[in-house]
Amino acid sequence: MENELNLVDEIEILRQRVELLITQIQSPKEVFNTKDGAKFLGVSARYLNMIANDGLIRHKIINAKGEKLFKREWLLEWLEQ
């Protein structure tokens, strides 16, 4: 029974990775706001903001509110780390 659960978990992880890859391939965008950048990476917007604020991913602050933009290239660099 435990092996069946592990297999189901592994299949779900693979399904999520395939969905992420499809999203990345289909997205023609080169610059993302936080919400779209997070979707592209498969993480939450809150997490993307956190790693940006910690200096772990390149970004550009675009206004006094601290809103950020992310180049596709920067997002992919972070994925490869």
Buried (B, 14 or more C-beta within 10 A) or exposed (E): EEEEEEEEEEEEEEEEEEEBEEEBEEEEEEEBBBEBBBBBBBBEBEEBBEBBEEEEBBBEEEEEEEEBBBBBEBBEEBEEE
